[in-house]
Amino acid sequence: MLTNLLDNAVRFSPEGGAIAVRVEGDAHGFHTTVSDRGAGISEAGRAKVWERFFTTARSTGGTGLGLAIVRAIVETHGGEVGVEAREGEGSAFWFTLPRRL
């Protein structure tokens, strides 16, 4: 899961752009966020980004499956996924997993 999120952050960030990974935990579970300062995602794109075969740019080499795989794995384990993004300002993809799988 983390590999897919990091791969997207690298592909959609400008060369030399910073990527941040943050992991927090509490008694209930873990919250992981991968954020970048890349191109961001439009509101319409955010609504579809977790769907299979959806991609904002085929030119980057993606198949549109990575985020769908992340969502499937996380939800199978009782977690949630989400994204916060604005066009031109970057994206922050996150997932939560319960402490007990």
Backbone hydrogen bonds in HBPLUS format (Angstrom, degrees):
<---DONOR---> <-ACCEPTOR-->    atom                        ^
c    i                          cat <-CA-CA->   ^        H-A-AA   ^      H-
h    n   atom  resd res      DA  || num        DHA   H-A  angle D-A-AA Bond
n    s   type  num  typ     dist DA aas  dist angle  dist       angle   num
A0005-LEU N   A0001-MET O   3.12 MM   4  6.46 162.5  2.15 154.4 158.8     1
A0006-LEU N   A0002-LEU O   2.86 MM   4  6.04 162.9  1.89 154.2 159.2     2
A0007-ASP N   A0003-THR O   2.86 MM   4  5.94 159.0  1.90 148.3 154.6     3
A0008-ASN N   A0004-ASN O   3.10 MM   4  6.29 161.1  2.13 146.6 150.8     4
A0009-ALA N   A0005-LEU O   3.03 MM   4  6.26 159.4  2.08 145.1 151.1     5
A0010-VAL N   A0006-LEU O   2.94 MM   4  6.18 159.4  1.98 154.4 159.0     6
A0011-ARG N   A0007-ASP O   2.98 MM   4  6.18 167.0  1.99 152.2 155.9     7
A0012-PHE N   A0008-ASN O   2.96 MM   4  6.05 150.6  2.05 153.3 159.9     8
A0013-SER N   A0010-VAL O   3.43 MM   3  5.37 166.8  2.45 102.9 106.6     9
A0039-ALA N   A0012-PHE O   3.28 MM  27  6.27 147.0  2.40 163.7 169.2    10
A0017-GLY N   A0014-PRO O   2.81 MM   3  5.17 152.4  1.89 142.7 140.4    11
A0020-ALA N   A0035-SER O   2.89 MM  15  5.22 162.0  1.92 146.7 152.8    12
A0035-SER N   A0020-ALA O   2.87 MM  15  5.22 160.9  1.91 148.8 155.3    13
A0022-ARG N   A0033-THR O   2.86 MM  11  5.16 159.7  1.91 151.5 157.5    14
A0033-THR N   A0022-ARG O   2.80 MM  11  5.16 156.9  1.85 150.8 158.4    15
A0024-GLU N   A0031-HIS O   2.87 MM   7  5.21 160.3  1.90 149.0 155.7    16
A0031-HIS N   A0024-GLU O   2.75 MM   7  5.21 161.8  1.78 156.9 162.1    17
A0026-ASP N   A0029-GLY O   2.93 MM   3  5.56 153.9  2.00 158.2 166.4    18
A0099-ARG N   A0028-HIS O   2.81 MM  71  5.55 159.8  1.85 127.7 125.4    19
A0030-PHE N   A0097-LEU O   2.80 MM  67  5.33 158.6  1.85 157.5 164.4    20
A0097-LEU N   A0030-PHE O   2.92 MM  67  5.33 151.6  2.00 146.5 154.9    21
A0032-THR N   A0095-PHE O   2.88 MM  63  5.46 170.1  1.89 167.3 169.3    22
A0095-PHE N   A0032-THR O   2.90 MM  63  5.46 149.5  1.99 151.5 161.1    23
A0034-VAL N   A0093-PHE O   2.83 MM  59  5.37 162.9  1.86 161.4 166.7    24
A0093-PHE N   A0034-VAL O   2.92 MM  59  5.37 154.9  1.98 158.9 151.9    25
A0036-ASP N   A0091-SER O   2.87 MM  55  5.55 152.1  1.94 158.8 167.4    26
A0088-GLY N   A0039-ALA O   2.54 MM  49  4.62 167.8  1.56 139.6 134.8    27
A0046-ARG N   A0042-SER O   2.91 MM   4  6.22 153.6  1.98 152.3 159.2    28
A0047-ALA N   A0043-GLU O   3.30 MM   4  6.57 144.2  2.43 142.4 150.5    29
A0048-LYS N   A0045-GLY O   3.01 MM   3  5.28 142.9  2.15 105.2 115.9    30
A0049-VAL N   A0045-GLY O   2.88 MM   4  5.72 125.9  2.17 152.8 168.6    31
A0051-GLU N   A0048-LYS O   2.87 MM   3  5.50 167.5  1.88 130.2 134.3    32
A0054-PHE N   A0051-GLU O   3.33 MM   3  5.69 162.9  2.36 127.0 126.7    33
A0053-PHE N   A0064-GLY O   2.68 MM  11  3.87 126.7  1.95 118.1 124.7    34
A0060-THR N   A0057-ALA O   3.30 MM   3  6.03 171.2  2.31 118.2 120.7    35
A0061-GLY N   A0058-ARG O   3.00 MM   3  5.60 166.6  2.02 120.9 124.4    36
A0069-ILE N   A0065-LEU O   2.91 MM   4  6.10 152.4  1.98 158.8 166.8    37
A0070-VAL N   A0066-GLY O   3.03 MM   4  6.34 157.7  2.08 145.8 152.0    38
A0071-ARG N   A0067-LEU O   2.93 MM   4  6.15 168.6  1.95 149.4 151.9    39
A0072-ALA N   A0068-ALA O   2.98 MM   4  6.16 161.9  2.01 145.4 150.4    40
A0073-ILE N   A0069-ILE O   3.00 MM   4  6.20 167.2  2.01 157.9 160.2    41
A0074-VAL N   A0070-VAL O   2.95 MM   4  6.11 174.7  1.96 161.2 163.0    42
A0075-GLU N   A0071-ARG O   2.88 MM   4  5.93 172.0  1.89 156.3 159.0    43
A0076-THR N   A0072-ALA O   2.99 MM   4  5.97 149.6  2.08 140.5 148.9    44
A0077-HIS N   A0073-ILE O   3.22 MM   4  6.46 138.2  2.41 142.0 151.9    45
A0077-HIS N   A0074-VAL O   3.09 MM   3  5.28 132.5  2.32 100.2 112.8    46
A0079-GLY N   A0074-VAL O   2.87 MM   5  5.01 160.2  1.91 143.1 139.1    47
A0078-GLY N   A0075-GLU O   3.08 MM   3  4.96 161.7  2.12 106.7 107.9    48
A0080-GLU N   A0096-THR O   3.24 MM  16  5.28 136.9  2.44 121.3 133.0    49
A0096-THR N   A0080-GLU O   2.86 MM  16  5.28 154.1  1.93 149.2 154.9    50
A0082-GLY N   A0094-TRP O   2.97 MM  12  5.33 143.8  2.11 150.2 147.0    51
A0094-TRP N   A0082-GLY O   2.93 MM  12  5.33 168.9  1.94 146.6 148.3    52
A0084-GLU N   A0092-ALA O   2.92 MM   8  5.17 154.7  1.98 140.4 148.7    53
A0092-ALA N   A0084-GLU O   2.76 MM   8  5.17 141.5  1.91 149.2 161.5    54
A0086-ARG N   A0090-GLY O   3.37 MM   4  6.22 157.1  2.42 168.9 175.5    55
A0089-GLU N   A0086-ARG O   3.00 MM   3  5.38 163.9  2.03 135.9 135.8    56
